[in-house]
Amino acid sequence: MATNDYDRVRLGIEAMTAYISGNNLMTKYMMERAESDGNLDQVADGATALCALLLRQMAGMTGKSEQEILQEIARGLNRTEQQEH
């Protein structure tokens, strides 16, 4: 069980590494985590912790607030969604 921020972020990095490595690796990773943990709550928590850390880092690098960055991401997703339909 991830008990501190370091462990949570490390688990998030592990999950995202599997995700960007390809569908087969991600599927295998998720199956293994589900078998070892009984559920995927820890993976979700780790991914959330990683996203929060990256958001704080982006805010520091850009001078924007975390909220502004989230709003920009949401607008970008909305534009992409509209272009696909």
N, C-alpha and C positions, 0 to 999 in steps of 0.2 A: 504494500500500500504506500502511495506517495504521501509522505508526512510533512514535507516542507516545500518551500517554493522551488528550491533547487531540484528536488526529485520530481516535482510536478512539471517544471519546464523541461527537464531532461526527458521525461516520458512524452511530452508534446513534441520535442525534436525527433524522438524515435518514431512516433506515429507519422509526422510529416515527411520524414525521410522515406518511410515505406510508401507514402502517398505519391511523392514525386518520382519514385523509382519505377512505378508502373502498376497496372491493375493486378497482375498476378501476385506481386510481392505484397501489395496492400491487402488483398483478400487473404493471403496466407497469414500475414501479421495479425489481422483482425480475428481470424479463427483461433490462432494461438493465444491471443490475449483473452478472448472470451472463454477459452478452455481453462486458462490459468487463473483468471480473476472471477469467473462465474458470470461476469457482465462486462460491459465496456464503459462503465461510469468513470473509471480511473483514466481511461484514454481520453474521454471527453473533457474531464477536468484538466488533464495535462495539455490538451490542445487549447483550452481556454486560457490557461496560465501562459502558454507560449504566445498566444495572440495578444494578451495584455502587455507582456513584456515588449513585444515588437511594436505595439501601438505607442507605448511610452517612449521607446527609442526613436520612432518616427517623429513624434511630437518634439522631442529634444533636438533632432536634426533639422527639422523644418521651421521650428518656431511657432507652429500651429498647435491648437489645443487638440486633445484626443477626440473631442466631440467634432471638431471641424474635419479631422481626418476621416472619422466614421461617416460623416455626412457626404464627403467627397466619394468615398467608396460606394455608398448607397446610390448616389447619383450616377456613378459610372456603371453600376450593375443595372440600374433602370434604363440607361441609354442602350446598353448591350442587349437587354431583354427586348426593348422596342425595335432594335435593328433586326433581331432574329425573327420577329413576327411580321 
